[in-house]
């Protein structure tokens, strides 16, 4: 496979995979395992979102409470190393920050529907993957993922009734999962189709629950599962200078159940004032993400690329306040420079976030409306062949 053509899309990809208000931040890429020869890379991106809305009113509180930007800016980093032990077997070590949240609703709890509600979470993964090539066309890959997560969630505002001021601090926890997949390639056409399954990872997180800063239960473990996902990646050369590429990603977010002991008891007892059923603090739907891009080689060193991205809306626009968006559409542009041993790429991405109405449980009643929101991302990647 022509090494330059195989990496022509990297500039755009460097900035893709993260959107304000969402939880999926890296897309769990493993493209490094397909690099030719020994290779190492580092990548970094930053995302700034404008996610604003207004309250719809509750009780004596009239509609119109403004919620300024609830999604904080964030950065995302990753990297990896790939080494060939033979022409058949290679090993890769990858690091990424796959999931995260930085959502905070401004406003006083007693004078707004959701003021003070927040969700802060981070996940970091280290993945070891081996790849075996049966031939130039067929290969399999598999490995083990070590993931560490931490989180802090506050439910606040009139919409949460008697549970306003509830907080759960979820302590750092590490656990193992696995990765498995396969690929089909035709090197002379720069064609590759790769399918990868990322297992769910179950964490038992020591949880401290309080209301208004006062403990309401002993410290107990809360089981939290990061989602299983499937990535389908493909690329093909259209001519010696042009590459068509894309991906489909499915993530099973409905399995993310967060139900600490006291929260579950209070929800079951009806203290939530119609907020929930005792199932989970979060209420997320499974997601599909689609990307389609094209890269064009300009000369021996430079290439440009672009990506259209799309995440369909959920079954309706009622969403968890902890993730106040509903689908998105994005455009990404990238530029890459490459010489014999070094490749440097960068890209920018503009994302139009889908309109959403945060709700706080059963009965399903919207508490705010978020419309016409956007996010901007910029990223770069540097790689070395050795």
N, C-alpha and C positions, 0 to 999 in steps of 0.2 A: 504494500500500500504506500502511495506517495505520502511521506510524512507531513509535508506542508499542507497538502489538501486535507489530510485527516484532521488537522488542528485548525483549519481555517475559520471555524465557527467559534473559537475560544473567546474572542473579544466580546461578543454579545453574551455568551453564556456566563462570563465573569460577573455580570450585573443582574442576571436573572435569578429567580427562585425565591425571592423574598418580597412580601407585601405587608404594609402597615395594617394592623388590626387582625391579621391572620396568625395562625400558630405554626404553619409549615414554612420554615425559613431557608433551608438549603436544598431541599429536594433529594437529599441523600445520594449525591452523585458518586459513581464509581468508574467514570470514563477513563481515569488514569490507568486502569488495568489493561487497556487496549493500546497504550502508547508503544511505539517501537523502540526497543532497546531499554537501557536503564535510564530512569527519569525521575525527577523530583519537582514538586511545585508548591507554591504558596499562593493563596488568594484572599482577598479582603473586599467587603462591600459595606456600604452604609445606606440606610433607608430613612427617609423623612416623610411622614405622612401628614395630611390635613384631614383628620377625621372628626367632624363636628356635627352636632345635631341639636334638637330641641325637645324638651319634654312635652308629653301630650296631656299632662294634668292628672291629678289623682285627689280624690276627696275635695277639700276646699282649695287645693292648689290649682290655679288655672293653667291652661296650656301655655307654652312659650318659654319655659325655663331654658336658658342657653347652656349648652355643653360645649365648651371650647375644645380644642384638640385633645381628644382622650387617648390617642395612640402616640406614645413617645417615640422619638427617633431611636434607632438601634443600629448596631454594627454586627457583621457576621464574618467569621474568619474560618479558614480551612486550609488543608494541605495534604500532601501525601508523598510517598516514596514507592517506586516500582522497580523491582530488580529481577532480571532473567537468570535463573539457575541453569537453564538449558534452552534449546530451541522449542521445547515442549512445555516446560513448567516455569512459571513466574510467580513472584510473591509481591503483594502490595500492602502497605500500611497506610491507612487513611485516617484523617482527623477532621471532624466537622461539628457544627453547632446546628443540629437538625430542626429543633423546635424551640419556641420561646414566646413570651408574651410580655408586653409592657403597656398595659391599659389602665388609666386612672381617670375617673369622672370628677371634674371639679364641682365645687358647690358644697353648701352645708347640708348635712343629712336631714335636718328638720325642715328645710325649705326647698327641697328638690326631690324628684322621684328617685334618683340614683346617685346623688352627690356623695363622694367618698368611696364609692365602689371601685375596687381595683383588682388586678390580677398581674402579678409579677412572677415570671417563671423562666428558667433557663435549662437547656439540656446540652450536654457535650458527649460526643461519641468517638471512640477509637475502634477502628475496624481492621482486622487482619484478614486478607483475602488471598487465596491461592487460585491460580488459573492453569488449567491443563488444556493444551491444544491437541486434539486428535489428528487434525490436519490443518491446512491453511484455511479451511472453511468452517470447521466445527470446533467448538471449545465449550468447556464448562467452568464455572467459577463458584466458589463457596468460601465461607469464612465465619468468624466469630466477631460479634460486636459487643464492646463494653461501653455502657451508657450510664452517665451520671446526671441526675435531675435534682432541682430544688425549686420550691415555689412558695408563694405567699398570696392569699386571697382574702379580700375584705368585701362583705356585702353590706351596703350602706344606703340609706335614703328611705323615703316614705313608702316606696314600693315593696320594701322588705318587712314592713310591719314590725312585729315584736322581735325580729331577728336583726334589725338594723344595728350595725356596729359589730356584727359577728366577724371574727377573723380566724383563719387557720394558717399556721406557719408549718409548712411541709419541709422537714429537714433533708439535707443532702442524702441521696441514696444511690448506690451503684448496683447494676444488675447486668446479666448477660442475655444476648439474643443471637440470632444467626442470620446469615445472608446466603442465598443460593440462586443460581441462574445459569443461563447458557447463551451462546451467541452463534449466529451464522454469518459468514463473511465471504465476499468475493473480492479479494484484494485489488485485482486489476481494474475494478470499477469503483474502488473506495466504498463498497457497499458493506454495510453491517447492520444487523438487527439483533439487539440484545434484550433479553427479558430477565429481570431480577426481582426476587421476592425478599422483602425485609420483614423479619418476624416481629410480632409484638414483643415488648419487653415489660415484664411485671416488676414494679417497685413496691417495696414495703417501707413507707415513709413515716418516720416518727412525727406525730402531729400534735401541735399545741393549739387548743381551741380556747378562744376568749370572746367575751362580749363587753365592749367598752373597756377593754384592757384587763378584765377580771376573768380568771380561769373558770371554765364551766365543765371541765372533764379532766380526768387524768391524762397524761401523755400516752397515747396509744398509736399503733401502726395503722396507717391507711393504705390500702392497696390501690395503686394507680398504674394503669397500663398505657404505655406509649403505643401509638397505632401501628398495626401491621400495614404494609404498603406493597404495591407492585409498580415497578418502573419498566416501561417499554420504550427503548431508545432505538432510533434508526437513522441511517444516513446513506446517501448514494451520490456518486459523482454524476453530474449531468454532462460535463465535458471536462477536459484536463484542467480547467481553471474555476469550475463552479461546483459547489456542493450543496445539495438539498439535505436538510436534517430536521429532526423533530423528536417529540417525546409525548407519551401519555403516562400520567401518574395517578394511581388510585390510592387513597389513604383512608383507613377505616376509623375515622374519628369518633364514630358512635360508641366505640369501645372504651373511650376515655371517661371512666366513671370516677368521680371524686365524691365520696360519701363518708366523711369522718364520723366518729361515734356520736358525738353530741348533736351534730347537724342532722344526722339520720333520725335520732330520737325526737328532736324538736320538730322536724318536718312531719314525722308520723303522727305526733301529738297535735298538729295543726297550728303550732305557734307561728308558722311562717305566714299566716294570714293570706292563704291562697297562693303562696309562692311555689311550693313544690310537693312532690310525692315521696320524698325520702330517697330518691334514686341517686341523684347526683347534683352537686353544686353547678356543674357545667351541663350544657345540653347542646351537643354538637352533632352535625350530620356528616356522613361520609362525603369525601370530595373527589372529584376528577379534575385534573389539570392537563391542558393540552398546549403544546408549543409546536410551531412550524417555522423554520428559518431557512435562509439561504446565505451562503458565503461565496465571495468572489475574490479570487487571487488577482491582484493588480500587477505585481511583478515578482521578482525572485524573493523579495523581503516583505512586502506589504499585502494585506488583505483586509476586506471589509465584510461585514455581515449584519444581518437583521433578523429579528424574531418577532412573530406575533404570538401572544399568549392569551389563553382563555380558560377561565374557571366558571362553569355554569352556576347559576343561582340554585339555591336549595329548593326544597319542595314548596316553601313559602318564604316570605320576608321576615317572619318572626325568628329572632336569633337570640343567643345568649348575650347578655350585656358584657361578658368577658371576651367576646369576639364580635364586635358590632359592625361587621360587613357581611355582604352576601354575594359571593362571586366577584369576578373582576375581568377586565380586559386590559392587555398591556402591549406596548411596543418597545422593543429594545434595539439599540444600534451599537455595533462594536467595531473596533479597529485593532489590528494585530501586526506586530513586527517580529520577524523571525530571521535569525541567521543560522549557521550550522549547528550550534549547540544551545542557543538561548532563544526563548520565545516570550515576548511581553505583550499582553493584551489588556484592553480596557473596554468598558461599555457603560452606557447609561440606559435607564429604563423608566418609562412613565406608565403608571398604572391607574386606570379608572376603576374605582371601587364600587361595587354594587350597592344600591340603596338597601337599607335594613331597618327593622324596628325591634330593638331590644325588648324582651319580655322576661318576666321573672317566675314563670311556671304556671301551674294549673290554678285557675283557668287561664287560658292563653290570651293575655291582654297586653297590648303594646304599652310600654312605659315611656318611649322616646322614639324619635324619627331621625334617621341619619341619611342624608341625600347629597348627591353631587360631590362626593369626596374623592381625593386622589392621593397618590404617593409617588415619590421620586427616589430612584436608587442609582448609585454609581458604584462601579467595582473595577478591580484590576486583578490580573494574575501574572505571575512570573514563573517560568518553568526552565529546567536545565536538563539537558541530555548528557550523560556521562558514560 
